[in-house]
């Protein structure tokens, strides 16, 4: 005799598969499009400022991983003078904050591809710092503060970002 399998009710109403997939499509955010070296840049994209188009091309033509390209492309959406968090960016990309931080640490296009606009959830600047053979060390916390202040971002006396984080990824 086969063992009895009990189904657990997790408080969800029973729905048909078609109804459930319809709900998922309506509530699931689209993921960032991965740019490959052959992918055209959409000049009409409302979510990425026109001045970032050259950076998108540099990202697309790079020999980096698809994941790194997705992260760096998403960075190009963050407006000058605004910040987002590792958590919000990772939720948009469907990955972890640590994975995002590692991709930011390896950003060879900084500060033109603005990894300095990503901060920790509590407003602290975070601690990722990369190195590149050509340019020496990556962005230090002091450099990150300078870049953010130069864009008009306000910091408190402990170096935490003041204001509302940006979360309008498309």
C-alpha positions in Angstrom: 0.0 0.0 0.0 1.4 3.4 -1.0 1.9 6.0 1.7 -0.7 8.7 2.0 0.4 12.2 1.0 -1.3 15.0 2.8 -1.6 18.4 1.1 -1.1 21.4 3.4 -3.3 24.4 3.0 -1.2 27.6 3.4 -4.2 29.9 3.5 -4.4 30.2 -0.3 -7.7 29.8 -2.0 -7.8 27.1 -4.7 -7.5 28.6 -8.1 -7.1 27.1 -11.6 -3.7 27.0 -13.2 -4.8 29.5 -15.9 -6.0 31.9 -13.2 -2.8 31.6 -11.2 -0.5 32.1 -14.2 -2.6 35.2 -15.1 -2.0 36.6 -11.6 1.7 35.9 -11.8 2.0 37.6 -15.2 0.3 40.7 -13.7 2.4 40.9 -10.6 5.8 39.8 -11.7 8.2 42.6 -12.7 10.0 42.1 -16.0 13.8 41.4 -15.6 16.4 43.6 -17.1 17.2 42.7 -20.7 20.7 41.2 -21.0 22.7 43.0 -23.5 25.0 40.9 -25.7 27.6 42.3 -28.1 25.1 41.9 -30.9 22.1 43.5 -29.0 21.0 46.9 -30.3 20.6 49.7 -27.8 17.0 51.0 -27.8 17.4 54.7 -28.2 13.7 55.2 -27.2 14.1 53.7 -23.8 12.3 56.0 -21.3 14.0 54.3 -18.3 17.6 55.1 -19.3 18.7 58.7 -19.8 20.0 59.6 -23.3 23.4 60.5 -21.8 23.9 56.9 -20.7 23.6 55.4 -24.2 27.4 55.4 -24.7 27.8 53.6 -21.5 25.3 51.0 -22.5 27.2 50.4 -25.7 30.5 50.0 -23.7 28.7 47.4 -21.4 27.2 45.5 -24.4 30.6 45.3 -26.2 32.5 44.2 -23.1 33.6 40.6 -22.7 32.1 40.4 -19.2 29.5 37.9 -17.9 25.8 38.3 -18.8 25.0 38.8 -15.1 27.5 41.7 -14.8 26.1 43.3 -17.9 22.6 43.0 -16.4 23.7 44.7 -13.2 25.6 47.5 -14.9 22.8 48.1 -17.4 20.4 48.5 -14.5 22.8 51.1 -12.9 22.3 53.2 -16.0 18.6 53.8 -15.0 19.5 55.4 -11.6 19.2 59.2 -12.1 22.0 61.5 -11.3 21.6 62.8 -7.7 19.6 59.7 -6.6 20.6 56.5 -4.9 19.1 53.0 -4.6 20.0 50.1 -2.4 21.8 46.8 -3.0 18.5 45.2 -1.8 16.2 47.0 -4.2 18.6 46.5 -7.1 18.9 42.8 -6.3 15.1 42.4 -6.0 14.7 44.0 -9.4 17.3 41.7 -11.0 16.0 38.6 -9.1 19.3 37.9 -7.3 21.0 38.6 -4.0 22.4 41.8 -2.7 25.9 40.2 -2.3 25.9 39.1 -5.9 25.0 42.7 -6.9 27.8 44.0 -4.7 30.3 41.7 -6.3 29.3 42.8 -9.8 29.6 46.4 -8.7 33.0 45.7 -7.2 34.1 44.5 -10.7 32.7 47.5 -12.6 35.5 48.6 -14.9 33.4 51.5 -16.2 33.1 53.4 -12.9 32.2 56.1 -12.2 30.7 56.6 -15.7 28.5 53.5 -15.0 27.4 54.8 -11.6 28.0 52.0 -9.1 28.5 54.8 -6.5 24.7 55.4 -6.6 24.1 52.1 -4.8 24.1 52.1 -1.0 23.2 49.8 1.9 19.5 49.7 3.1 20.2 51.8 6.2 21.8 54.5 4.1 25.4 53.7 4.8 27.6 53.7 1.8 28.5 50.0 1.9 31.9 48.5 1.8 32.6 47.0 -1.6 35.8 48.1 -3.2 37.3 46.6 -6.3 40.7 46.8 -8.1 41.5 46.9 -11.7 45.1 46.3 -13.1 45.0 49.5 -15.2 43.7 52.0 -12.7 44.8 50.7 -9.3 42.1 50.6 -6.6 38.4 51.1 -7.2 36.1 53.7 -5.6 36.9 54.2 -1.9 34.3 55.4 0.5 35.8 58.9 0.4 35.6 58.9 -3.4 32.0 57.6 -3.2 31.1 60.4 -0.8 32.7 63.0 -3.2 30.9 61.6 -6.2 27.5 61.5 -4.4 27.9 65.0 -3.0 28.9 66.3 -6.4 25.6 65.0 -7.7 23.7 66.7 -4.9 23.1 63.8 -2.6 22.9 64.8 1.0 24.8 62.8 3.7 24.5 63.1 7.5 27.5 63.6 9.8 28.0 59.8 9.9 28.2 59.5 6.2 24.7 58.0 5.7 22.5 59.1 2.8 19.6 61.3 3.6 16.3 61.2 1.7 14.3 58.7 -0.1 15.9 55.9 -2.2 15.1 55.6 -5.9 13.2 52.4 -6.8 11.7 53.0 -10.2 13.5 50.3 -12.2 11.7 49.3 -15.5 
